[in-house]
Amino acid sequence: MAPFSLANSCPILSDSESKPNFSKVTFVEIGPEHDGQRLDNFLIRHLKGVPKSRIYNLLRKGEVRINKGRVKPDTRVKDGDMLRIAPIRTAQKGAVPEPGQQLKRYLAENILFEDDGLLVINKPSGLAVHGGSGISLGAIEALRTERPEQRFLELVHRLDRETSGCLMLAKKRSVLLALQQAMQRNQVEKRYKALVKGQWPKGKATINAPLRKNTLSGGERVVRVDAEGKPSVTHFKIAQRFKQATLLDIKLETGRTHQIRVHCQFSGQPIAGDPKYGEGPFNESLKDSGLKRLFLHASNLRFRHPLSGDWVEIEAPLPKDLDSVLGKLL
């Protein structure tokens, strides 16, 4: 819907259009892709740059209304609802930077799967999945910029910035919710390839060690094995042995932050090239083989498609830079 003005000159936008000027009263019509979503979650995405605390304050004061009525943060919006948002005083945020030509080309050429409800890309190492913490442009922002006609595009899950491989994005809210629920029930099979230090014992097939996030004195966040942490299970299978390292096929049973990296560190055989949980001398020894980053790649996904019910199997080939490292280790 093109914006137009009422008698009081308040613009009306569909929720797929560019974001309104927060300094004026705006009306937003909810589209079908957001039907059933919590109001607070909708506003957090729609009001980019506005702190969450300010959004909840607006809701408490009744400065956000649906169809002229007061609402609560957990109100579920419906297709066709009209939101009225009062003026918001906020510091102007810079526009999301335009993806460079190299990134645009990479994203266009590395789509592993796409249909009406789902997009799976082969994310490169070094690209964050979303902006934040000093990162202005991530995969989701770049894809939204390249696909302005896409009414809904959200991350189904996340990968570490250093990790390459399969990254799922939902093009429908129903697909997003269904896949996230499937992951919580361990119904999405996620496999990785990792090169670790030394000779992995043949009988070490599973690590079951709870993980807990910690914040160091300097503010850095790390994950550690901790009896009071969340249950975390990782399965390992030897793919190939080298003189000083082992290539592993890894299957996640749970999906905790840095799970594979910390479980490998806990086992005494950290992942090659890991700057946070790795071993310095081992990482240095692999630089001659051309390893310049974390050797962790999300190689495979297997799940039932929420729309068709069919099984979907997706594979992201090992990147050339990692394949080249293996060739030099032979």
DRENKEZA-238111 format. One record per residue (C-alpha): y, z, x; residue number from 1; chain; residue in three letters. Coordinates in steps of 0.25 Angstrom, whole numbers, m for minus. Layout:
py->Y | pz->Z | px->X | num->NUM | cadena->A | residuo->ALA
...
This chain:
py->0 | pz->0 | px->0 | num->1 | cadena->A | residuo->MET
py->14 | pz->m4 | px->6 | num->2 | cadena->A | residuo->ALA
py->24 | pz->8 | px->6 | num->3 | cadena->A | residuo->PRO
py->34 | pz->8 | px->m5 | num->4 | cadena->A | residuo->PHE
py->45 | pz->18 | px->m10 | num->5 | cadena->A | residuo->SER
py->46 | pz->26 | px->m22 | num->6 | cadena->A | residuo->LEU
py->59 | pz->30 | px->m28 | num->7 | cadena->A | residuo->ALA
py->61 | pz->41 | px->m18 | num->8 | cadena->A | residuo->ASN
py->57 | pz->31 | px->m6 | num->9 | cadena->A | residuo->SER
py->45 | pz->38 | px->m2 | num->10 | cadena->A | residuo->CYS
py->35 | pz->29 | px->4 | num->11 | cadena->A | residuo->PRO
py->20 | pz->28 | px->m1 | num->12 | cadena->A | residuo->ILE
py->10 | pz->24 | px->9 | num->13 | cadena->A | residuo->LEU
py->m5 | pz->22 | px->8 | num->14 | cadena->A | residuo->SER
py->m13 | pz->31 | px->17 | num->15 | cadena->A | residuo->ASP
py->m16 | pz->19 | px->26 | num->16 | cadena->A | residuo->SER
py->m2 | pz->15 | px->29 | num->17 | cadena->A | residuo->GLU
py->6 | pz->19 | px->41 | num->18 | cadena->A | residuo->SER
py->10 | pz->34 | px->41 | num->19 | cadena->A | residuo->LYS
py->23 | pz->37 | px->33 | num->20 | cadena->A | residuo->PRO
py->36 | pz->43 | px->38 | num->21 | cadena->A | residuo->ASN
py->33 | pz->58 | px->37 | num->22 | cadena->A | residuo->PHE
py->48 | pz->61 | px->36 | num->23 | cadena->A | residuo->SER
py->48 | pz->55 | px->21 | num->24 | cadena->A | residuo->LYS
py->40 | pz->59 | px->9 | num->25 | cadena->A | residuo->VAL
py->28 | pz->49 | px->9 | num->26 | cadena->A | residuo->THR
py->17 | pz->46 | px->m1 | num->27 | cadena->A | residuo->PHE
py->4 | pz->42 | px->3 | num->28 | cadena->A | residuo->VAL
py->m7 | pz->36 | px->m6 | num->29 | cadena->A | residuo->GLU
py->m21 | pz->40 | px->m2 | num->30 | cadena->A | residuo->ILE
py->m31 | pz->28 | px->0 | num->31 | cadena->A | residuo->GLY
py->m46 | pz->28 | px->m3 | num->32 | cadena->A | residuo->PRO
py->m50 | pz->30 | px->11 | num->33 | cadena->A | residuo->GLU
py->m44 | pz->45 | px->11 | num->34 | cadena->A | residuo->HIS
py->m49 | pz->48 | px->m3 | num->35 | cadena->A | residuo->ASP
py->m55 | pz->62 | px->m2 | num->36 | cadena->A | residuo->GLY
py->m48 | pz->66 | px->11 | num->37 | cadena->A | residuo->GLN
py->m42 | pz->80 | px->13 | num->38 | cadena->A | residuo->ARG
py->m27 | pz->79 | px->11 | num->39 | cadena->A | residuo->LEU
py->m24 | pz->86 | px->24 | num->40 | cadena->A | residuo->ASP
py->m33 | pz->77 | px->32 | num->41 | cadena->A | residuo->ASN
py->m26 | pz->65 | px->26 | num->42 | cadena->A | residuo->PHE
py->m13 | pz->70 | px->30 | num->43 | cadena->A | residuo->LEU
py->m16 | pz->73 | px->44 | num->44 | cadena->A | residuo->ILE
py->m20 | pz->59 | px->47 | num->45 | cadena->A | residuo->ARG
py->m9 | pz->53 | px->38 | num->46 | cadena->A | residuo->HIS
py->2 | pz->61 | px->44 | num->47 | cadena->A | residuo->LEU
py->0 | pz->58 | px->58 | num->48 | cadena->A | residuo->LYS
py->9 | pz->66 | px->68 | num->49 | cadena->A | residuo->GLY
py->11 | pz->78 | px->58 | num->50 | cadena->A | residuo->VAL
py->4 | pz->91 | px->62 | num->51 | cadena->A | residuo->PRO
py->m7 | pz->96 | px->54 | num->52 | cadena->A | residuo->LYS
py->1 | pz->109 | px->52 | num->53 | cadena->A | residuo->SER
py->12 | pz->101 | px->46 | num->54 | cadena->A | residuo->ARG
py->3 | pz->94 | px->36 | num->55 | cadena->A | residuo->ILE
py->m3 | pz->107 | px->31 | num->56 | cadena->A | residuo->TYR
py->11 | pz->112 | px->29 | num->57 | cadena->A | residuo->ASN
py->15 | pz->100 | px->21 | num->58 | cadena->A | residuo->LEU
py->2 | pz->103 | px->12 | num->59 | cadena->A | residuo->LEU
py->5 | pz->117 | px->10 | num->60 | cadena->A | residuo->ARG
py->19 | pz->114 | px->6 | num->61 | cadena->A | residuo->LYS
py->15 | pz->104 | px->m4 | num->62 | cadena->A | residuo->GLY
py->22 | pz->93 | px->4 | num->63 | cadena->A | residuo->GLU
py->10 | pz->84 | px->2 | num->64 | cadena->A | residuo->VAL
py->6 | pz->80 | px->m12 | num->65 | cadena->A | residuo->ARG
py->m4 | pz->72 | px->m18 | num->66 | cadena->A | residuo->ILE
py->m1 | pz->65 | px->m31 | num->67 | cadena->A | residuo->ASN
py->11 | pz->75 | px->m32 | num->68 | cadena->A | residuo->LYS
py->3 | pz->87 | px->m32 | num->69 | cadena->A | residuo->GLY
py->2 | pz->98 | px->m21 | num->70 | cadena->A | residuo->ARG
py->m11 | pz->97 | px->m13 | num->71 | cadena->A | residuo->VAL
py->m19 | pz->105 | px->m2 | num->72 | cadena->A | residuo->LYS
py->m24 | pz->101 | px->11 | num->73 | cadena->A | residuo->PRO
py->m38 | pz->99 | px->7 | num->74 | cadena->A | residuo->ASP
py->m34 | pz->91 | px->m5 | num->75 | cadena->A | residuo->THR
py->m43 | pz->78 | px->m5 | num->76 | cadena->A | residuo->ARG
py->m34 | pz->65 | px->m7 | num->77 | cadena->A | residuo->VAL
py->m39 | pz->54 | px->m16 | num->78 | cadena->A | residuo->LYS
py->m37 | pz->39 | px->m16 | num->79 | cadena->A | residuo->ASP
py->m24 | pz->36 | px->m23 | num->80 | cadena->A | residuo->GLY
py->m18 | pz->50 | px->m21 | num->81 | cadena->A | residuo->ASP
py->m3 | pz->49 | px->m17 | num->82 | cadena->A | residuo->MET
py->2 | pz->59 | px->m6 | num->83 | cadena->A | residuo->LEU
py->16 | pz->64 | px->m5 | num->84 | cadena->A | residuo->ARG
py->20 | pz->69 | px->9 | num->85 | cadena->A | residuo->ILE
py->33 | pz->76 | px->11 | num->86 | cadena->A | residuo->ALA
py->42 | pz->72 | px->23 | num->87 | cadena->A | residuo->PRO
py->36 | pz->78 | px->36 | num->88 | cadena->A | residuo->ILE
py->45 | pz->82 | px->48 | num->89 | cadena->A | residuo->ARG
py->37 | pz->79 | px->60 | num->90 | cadena->A | residuo->THR
py->40 | pz->74 | px->74 | num->91 | cadena->A | residuo->ALA
py->38 | pz->59 | px->75 | num->92 | cadena->A | residuo->GLN
py->25 | pz->54 | px->82 | num->93 | cadena->A | residuo->LYS
py->24 | pz->42 | px->90 | num->94 | cadena->A | residuo->GLY
py->16 | pz->31 | px->84 | num->95 | cadena->A | residuo->ALA
py->2 | pz->29 | px->88 | num->96 | cadena->A | residuo->VAL
py->2 | pz->20 | px->100 | num->97 | cadena->A | residuo->PRO
py->m3 | pz->6 | px->99 | num->98 | cadena->A | residuo->GLU
py->m17 | pz->4 | px->105 | num->99 | cadena->A | residuo->PRO
py->m16 | pz->m5 | px->117 | num->100 | cadena->A | residuo->GLY
py->m23 | pz->m19 | px->117 | num->101 | cadena->A | residuo->GLN
py->m34 | pz->m14 | px->126 | num->102 | cadena->A | residuo->GLN
py->m38 | pz->m3 | px->116 | num->103 | cadena->A | residuo->LEU
py->m36 | pz->m13 | px->104 | num->104 | cadena->A | residuo->LYS
py->m45 | pz->m23 | px->110 | num->105 | cadena->A | residuo->ARG
py->m56 | pz->m12 | px->114 | num->106 | cadena->A | residuo->TYR
py->m56 | pz->m6 | px->99 | num->107 | cadena->A | residuo->LEU
py->m57 | pz->m20 | px->93 | num->108 | cadena->A | residuo->ALA
py->m69 | pz->m24 | px->102 | num->109 | cadena->A | residuo->GLU
py->m76 | pz->m11 | px->102 | num->110 | cadena->A | residuo->ASN
py->m79 | pz->m9 | px->87 | num->111 | cadena->A | residuo->ILE
py->m94 | pz->m5 | px->86 | num->112 | cadena->A | residuo->LEU
py->m95 | pz->m4 | px->71 | num->113 | cadena->A | residuo->PHE
py->m85 | pz->m7 | px->59 | num->114 | cadena->A | residuo->GLU
py->m86 | pz->m8 | px->44 | num->115 | cadena->A | residuo->ASP
py->m78 | pz->m4 | px->32 | num->116 | cadena->A | residuo->ASP
py->m80 | pz->11 | px->35 | num->117 | cadena->A | residuo->GLY
py->m82 | pz->13 | px->49 | num->118 | cadena->A | residuo->LEU
py->m78 | pz->9 | px->63 | num->119 | cadena->A | residuo->LEU
py->m85 | pz->12 | px->76 | num->120 | cadena->A | residuo->VAL
py->m78 | pz->9 | px->89 | num->121 | cadena->A | residuo->ILE
py->m83 | pz->10 | px->104 | num->122 | cadena->A | residuo->ASN
py->m72 | pz->20 | px->109 | num->123 | cadena->A | residuo->LYS
py->m69 | pz->18 | px->123 | num->124 | cadena->A | residuo->PRO
py->m68 | pz->30 | px->133 | num->125 | cadena->A | residuo->SER
py->m54 | pz->35 | px->134 | num->126 | cadena->A | residuo->GLY
py->m49 | pz->32 | px->120 | num->127 | cadena->A | residuo->LEU
py->m48 | pz->45 | px->112 | num->128 | cadena->A | residuo->ALA
py->m53 | pz->44 | px->97 | num->129 | cadena->A | residuo->VAL
py->m39 | pz->49 | px->92 | num->130 | cadena->A | residuo->HIS
py->m26 | pz->52 | px->97 | num->131 | cadena->A | residuo->GLY
py->m21 | pz->66 | px->100 | num->132 | cadena->A | residuo->GLY
py->m20 | pz->76 | px->112 | num->133 | cadena->A | residuo->SER
py->m11 | pz->66 | px->120 | num->134 | cadena->A | residuo->GLY
py->m18 | pz->54 | px->115 | num->135 | cadena->A | residuo->ILE
py->m10 | pz->45 | px->107 | num->136 | cadena->A | residuo->SER
py->m20 | pz->34 | px->103 | num->137 | cadena->A | residuo->LEU
py->m35 | pz->36 | px->100 | num->138 | cadena->A | residuo->GLY
py->m46 | pz->27 | px->95 | num->139 | cadena->A | residuo->ALA
py->m42 | pz->30 | px->80 | num->140 | cadena->A | residuo->ILE
py->m27 | pz->28 | px->82 | num->141 | cadena->A | residuo->GLU
py->m30 | pz->15 | px->89 | num->142 | cadena->A | residuo->ALA
py->m39 | pz->10 | px->78 | num->143 | cadena->A | residuo->LEU
py->m30 | pz->14 | px->67 | num->144 | cadena->A | residuo->ARG
py->m19 | pz->6 | px->74 | num->145 | cadena->A | residuo->THR
py->m27 | pz->m6 | px->75 | num->146 | cadena->A | residuo->GLU
py->m32 | pz->m5 | px->61 | num->147 | cadena->A | residuo->ARG
py->m20 | pz->m2 | px->52 | num->148 | cadena->A | residuo->PRO
py->m26 | pz->m7 | px->40 | num->149 | cadena->A | residuo->GLU
py->m38 | pz->3 | px->41 | num->150 | cadena->A | residuo->GLN
py->m35 | pz->13 | px->30 | num->151 | cadena->A | residuo->ARG
py->m44 | pz->24 | px->36 | num->152 | cadena->A | residuo->PHE
py->m49 | pz->25 | px->50 | num->153 | cadena->A | residuo->LEU
py->m54 | pz->39 | px->56 | num->154 | cadena->A | residuo->GLU
py->m63 | pz->44 | px->67 | num->155 | cadena->A | residuo->LEU
py->m77 | pz->48 | px->62 | num->156 | cadena->A | residuo->VAL
py->m79 | pz->56 | px->75 | num->157 | cadena->A | residuo->HIS
py->m73 | pz->57 | px->89 | num->158 | cadena->A | residuo->ARG
py->m77 | pz->54 | px->104 | num->159 | cadena->A | residuo->LEU
py->m71 | pz->60 | px->116 | num->160 | cadena->A | residuo->ASP
py->m60 | pz->51 | px->122 | num->161 | cadena->A | residuo->ARG
py->m69 | pz->49 | px->135 | num->162 | cadena->A | residuo->GLU
py->m81 | pz->45 | px->126 | num->163 | cadena->A | residuo->THR
py->m83 | pz->30 | px->123 | num->164 | cadena->A | residuo->SER
py->m92 | pz->25 | px->111 | num->165 | cadena->A | residuo->GLY
py->m94 | pz->25 | px->96 | num->166 | cadena->A | residuo->CYS
py->m82 | pz->30 | px->88 | num->167 | cadena->A | residuo->LEU
py->m83 | pz->30 | px->73 | num->168 | cadena->A | residuo->MET
py->m71 | pz->28 | px->64 | num->169 | cadena->A | residuo->LEU
py->m71 | pz->28 | px->49 | num->170 | cadena->A | residuo->ALA
py->m64 | pz->18 | px->40 | num->171 | cadena->A | residuo->LYS
py->m66 | pz->26 | px->27 | num->172 | cadena->A | residuo->LYS
py->m65 | pz->41 | px->25 | num->173 | cadena->A | residuo->ARG
py->m79 | pz->41 | px->18 | num->174 | cadena->A | residuo->SER
py->m85 | pz->35 | px->31 | num->175 | cadena->A | residuo->VAL
py->m78 | pz->46 | px->39 | num->176 | cadena->A | residuo->LEU
py->m82 | pz->57 | px->31 | num->177 | cadena->A | residuo->LEU
py->m97 | pz->52 | px->30 | num->178 | cadena->A | residuo->ALA
py->m98 | pz->50 | px->45 | num->179 | cadena->A | residuo->LEU
py->m92 | pz->63 | px->49 | num->180 | cadena->A | residuo->GLN
py->m101 | pz->70 | px->39 | num->181 | cadena->A | residuo->GLN
py->m113 | pz->62 | px->45 | num->182 | cadena->A | residuo->ALA
py->m109 | pz->67 | px->59 | num->183 | cadena->A | residuo->MET
py->m108 | pz->81 | px->55 | num->184 | cadena->A | residuo->GLN
py->m123 | pz->80 | px->49 | num->185 | cadena->A | residuo->ARG
py->m127 | pz->73 | px->62 | num->186 | cadena->A | residuo->ASN
py->m130 | pz->60 | px->55 | num->187 | cadena->A | residuo->GLN
py->m122 | pz->51 | px->65 | num->188 | cadena->A | residuo->VAL
py->m130 | pz->49 | px->78 | num->189 | cadena->A | residuo->GLU
py->m120 | pz->48 | px->89 | num->190 | cadena->A | residuo->LYS
py->m126 | pz->44 | px->103 | num->191 | cadena->A | residuo->ARG
py->m119 | pz->44 | px->117 | num->192 | cadena->A | residuo->TYR
py->m122 | pz->40 | px->131 | num->193 | cadena->A | residuo->LYS
py->m117 | pz->49 | px->142 | num->194 | cadena->A | residuo->ALA
py->m120 | pz->49 | px->157 | num->195 | cadena->A | residuo->LEU
py->m122 | pz->64 | px->162 | num->196 | cadena->A | residuo->VAL
py->m123 | pz->70 | px->176 | num->197 | cadena->A | residuo->LYS
py->m137 | pz->71 | px->182 | num->198 | cadena->A | residuo->GLY
py->m151 | pz->69 | px->177 | num->199 | cadena->A | residuo->GLN
py->m152 | pz->73 | px->162 | num->200 | cadena->A | residuo->TRP
py->m165 | pz->81 | px->160 | num->201 | cadena->A | residuo->PRO
py->m175 | pz->73 | px->151 | num->202 | cadena->A | residuo->LYS
py->m178 | pz->85 | px->142 | num->203 | cadena->A | residuo->GLY
py->m163 | pz->88 | px->139 | num->204 | cadena->A | residuo->LYS
py->m162 | pz->81 | px->126 | num->205 | cadena->A | residuo->ALA
py->m153 | pz->90 | px->118 | num->206 | cadena->A | residuo->THR
py->m141 | pz->100 | px->121 | num->207 | cadena->A | residuo->ILE
py->m138 | pz->110 | px->110 | num->208 | cadena->A | residuo->ASN
py->m126 | pz->118 | px->114 | num->209 | cadena->A | residuo->ALA
py->m115 | pz->122 | px->105 | num->210 | cadena->A | residuo->PRO
py->m101 | pz->118 | px->109 | num->211 | cadena->A | residuo->LEU
py->m87 | pz->124 | px->108 | num->212 | cadena->A | residuo->ARG
py->m73 | pz->119 | px->111 | num->213 | cadena->A | residuo->LYS
py->m65 | pz->127 | px->120 | num->214 | cadena->A | residuo->ASN
py->m50 | pz->127 | px->125 | num->215 | cadena->A | residuo->THR
py->m48 | pz->130 | px->140 | num->216 | cadena->A | residuo->LEU
py->m36 | pz->137 | px->145 | num->217 | cadena->A | residuo->SER
py->m29 | pz->124 | px->148 | num->218 | cadena->A | residuo->GLY
py->m30 | pz->119 | px->134 | num->219 | cadena->A | residuo->GLY
py->m42 | pz->109 | px->137 | num->220 | cadena->A | residuo->GLU
py->m53 | pz->109 | px->126 | num->221 | cadena->A | residuo->ARG
py->m67 | pz->109 | px->131 | num->222 | cadena->A | residuo->VAL
py->m81 | pz->111 | px->124 | num->223 | cadena->A | residuo->VAL
py->m91 | pz->120 | px->129 | num->224 | cadena->A | residuo->ARG
py->m105 | pz->124 | px->126 | num->225 | cadena->A | residuo->VAL
py->m103 | pz->138 | px->118 | num->226 | cadena->A | residuo->ASP
py->m113 | pz->146 | px->110 | num->227 | cadena->A | residuo->ALA
py->m102 | pz->147 | px->99 | num->228 | cadena->A | residuo->GLU
py->m99 | pz->132 | px->99 | num->229 | cadena->A | residuo->GLY
py->m103 | pz->122 | px->89 | num->230 | cadena->A | residuo->LYS
py->m118 | pz->117 | px->89 | num->231 | cadena->A | residuo->PRO
py->m119 | pz->105 | px->98 | num->232 | cadena->A | residuo->SER
py->m131 | pz->96 | px->100 | num->233 | cadena->A | residuo->VAL
py->m133 | pz->84 | px->109 | num->234 | cadena->A | residuo->THR
py->m145 | pz->75 | px->112 | num->235 | cadena->A | residuo->HIS
py->m148 | pz->68 | px->125 | num->236 | cadena->A | residuo->PHE
py->m157 | pz->57 | px->130 | num->237 | cadena->A | residuo->LYS
py->m157 | pz->51 | px->144 | num->238 | cadena->A | residuo->ILE
py->m153 | pz->36 | px->144 | num->239 | cadena->A | residuo->ALA
py->m153 | pz->34 | px->159 | num->240 | cadena->A | residuo->GLN
py->m154 | pz->42 | px->172 | num->241 | cadena->A | residuo->ARG
py->m146 | pz->39 | px->184 | num->242 | cadena->A | residuo->PHE
py->m146 | pz->46 | px->198 | num->243 | cadena->A | residuo->LYS
py->m135 | pz->56 | px->194 | num->244 | cadena->A | residuo->GLN
py->m133 | pz->55 | px->179 | num->245 | cadena->A | residuo->ALA
py->m140 | pz->52 | px->166 | num->246 | cadena->A | residuo->THR
py->m136 | pz->43 | px->155 | num->247 | cadena->A | residuo->LEU
py->m139 | pz->50 | px->141 | num->248 | cadena->A | residuo->LEU
py->m140 | pz->46 | px->127 | num->249 | cadena->A | residuo->ASP
py->m134 | pz->57 | px->119 | num->250 | cadena->A | residuo->ILE
py->m135 | pz->60 | px->104 | num->251 | cadena->A | residuo->LYS
py->m125 | pz->70 | px->97 | num->252 | cadena->A | residuo->LEU
py->m131 | pz->79 | px->87 | num->253 | cadena->A | residuo->GLU
py->m117 | pz->86 | px->85 | num->254 | cadena->A | residuo->THR
py->m103 | pz->81 | px->89 | num->255 | cadena->A | residuo->GLY
py->m95 | pz->92 | px->96 | num->256 | cadena->A | residuo->ARG
py->m83 | pz->89 | px->104 | num->257 | cadena->A | residuo->THR
py->m88 | pz->85 | px->119 | num->258 | cadena->A | residuo->HIS
py->m102 | pz->88 | px->115 | num->259 | cadena->A | residuo->GLN
py->m110 | pz->78 | px->124 | num->260 | cadena->A | residuo->ILE
py->m100 | pz->81 | px->136 | num->261 | cadena->A | residuo->ARG
py->m102 | pz->96 | px->134 | num->262 | cadena->A | residuo->VAL
py->m117 | pz->96 | px->132 | num->263 | cadena->A | residuo->HIS
py->m119 | pz->87 | px->144 | num->264 | cadena->A | residuo->CYS
py->m110 | pz->97 | px->153 | num->265 | cadena->A | residuo->GLN
py->m118 | pz->109 | px->147 | num->266 | cadena->A | residuo->PHE
py->m131 | pz->102 | px->151 | num->267 | cadena->A | residuo->SER
py->m125 | pz->101 | px->166 | num->268 | cadena->A | residuo->GLY
py->m125 | pz->86 | px->165 | num->269 | cadena->A | residuo->GLN
py->m111 | pz->82 | px->161 | num->270 | cadena->A | residuo->PRO
py->m106 | pz->68 | px->157 | num->271 | cadena->A | residuo->ILE
py->m101 | pz->59 | px->168 | num->272 | cadena->A | residuo->ALA
py->m86 | pz->57 | px->168 | num->273 | cadena->A | residuo->GLY
py->m83 | pz->69 | px->159 | num->274 | cadena->A | residuo->ASP
py->m70 | pz->75 | px->163 | num->275 | cadena->A | residuo->PRO
py->m71 | pz->87 | px->155 | num->276 | cadena->A | residuo->LYS
py->m86 | pz->91 | px->155 | num->277 | cadena->A | residuo->TYR
py->m91 | pz->83 | px->167 | num->278 | cadena->A | residuo->GLY
py->m94 | pz->86 | px->181 | num->279 | cadena->A | residuo->GLU
py->m83 | pz->81 | px->191 | num->280 | cadena->A | residuo->GLY
py->m92 | pz->77 | px->203 | num->281 | cadena->A | residuo->PRO
py->m102 | pz->70 | px->194 | num->282 | cadena->A | residuo->PHE
py->m90 | pz->62 | px->187 | num->283 | cadena->A | residuo->ASN
py->m85 | pz->59 | px->201 | num->284 | cadena->A | residuo->GLU
py->m98 | pz->54 | px->206 | num->285 | cadena->A | residuo->SER
py->m98 | pz->44 | px->194 | num->286 | cadena->A | residuo->LEU
py->m84 | pz->38 | px->197 | num->287 | cadena->A | residuo->LYS
py->m91 | pz->29 | px->207 | num->288 | cadena->A | residuo->ASP
py->m99 | pz->23 | px->196 | num->289 | cadena->A | residuo->SER
py->m87 | pz->20 | px->188 | num->290 | cadena->A | residuo->GLY
py->m87 | pz->31 | px->178 | num->291 | cadena->A | residuo->LEU
py->m73 | pz->34 | px->174 | num->292 | cadena->A | residuo->LYS
py->m75 | pz->42 | px->161 | num->293 | cadena->A | residuo->ARG
py->m84 | pz->50 | px->153 | num->294 | cadena->A | residuo->LEU
py->m98 | pz->44 | px->152 | num->295 | cadena->A | residuo->PHE
py->m100 | pz->47 | px->137 | num->296 | cadena->A | residuo->LEU
py->m102 | pz->36 | px->126 | num->297 | cadena->A | residuo->HIS
py->m104 | pz->36 | px->111 | num->298 | cadena->A | residuo->ALA
py->m115 | pz->26 | px->111 | num->299 | cadena->A | residuo->SER
py->m121 | pz->26 | px->97 | num->300 | cadena->A | residuo->ASN
py->m119 | pz->30 | px->83 | num->301 | cadena->A | residuo->LEU
py->m129 | pz->30 | px->71 | num->302 | cadena->A | residuo->ARG
py->m125 | pz->34 | px->57 | num->303 | cadena->A | residuo->PHE
py->m127 | pz->30 | px->42 | num->304 | cadena->A | residuo->ARG
py->m114 | pz->22 | px->38 | num->305 | cadena->A | residuo->HIS
py->m107 | pz->30 | px->27 | num->306 | cadena->A | residuo->PRO
py->m104 | pz->18 | px->19 | num->307 | cadena->A | residuo->LEU
py->m117 | pz->10 | px->20 | num->308 | cadena->A | residuo->SER
py->m127 | pz->21 | px->23 | num->309 | cadena->A | residuo->GLY
py->m133 | pz->12 | px->34 | num->310 | cadena->A | residuo->ASP
py->m136 | pz->17 | px->48 | num->311 | cadena->A | residuo->TRP
py->m126 | pz->12 | px->58 | num->312 | cadena->A | residuo->VAL
py->m129 | pz->12 | px->73 | num->313 | cadena->A | residuo->GLU
py->m118 | pz->9 | px->83 | num->314 | cadena->A | residuo->ILE
py->m119 | pz->8 | px->98 | num->315 | cadena->A | residuo->GLU
py->m107 | pz->8 | px->108 | num->316 | cadena->A | residuo->ALA
py->m112 | pz->2 | px->121 | num->317 | cadena->A | residuo->PRO
py->m110 | pz->10 | px->134 | num->318 | cadena->A | residuo->LEU
py->m96 | pz->6 | px->139 | num->319 | cadena->A | residuo->PRO
py->m96 | pz->m3 | px->151 | num->320 | cadena->A | residuo->LYS
py->m89 | pz->7 | px->160 | num->321 | cadena->A | residuo->ASP
py->m101 | pz->17 | px->157 | num->322 | cadena->A | residuo->LEU
py->m111 | pz->7 | px->158 | num->323 | cadena->A | residuo->ASP
py->m106 | pz->3 | px->172 | num->324 | cadena->A | residuo->SER
py->m107 | pz->17 | px->177 | num->325 | cadena->A | residuo->VAL
py->m122 | pz->18 | px->173 | num->326 | cadena->A | residuo->LEU
py->m124 | pz->5 | px->181 | num->327 | cadena->A | residuo->GLY
py->m118 | pz->11 | px->193 | num->328 | cadena->A | residuo->LYS
py->m127 | pz->23 | px->192 | num->329 | cadena->A | residuo->LEU
py->m140 | pz->15 | px->193 | num->330 | cadena->A | residuo->LEU
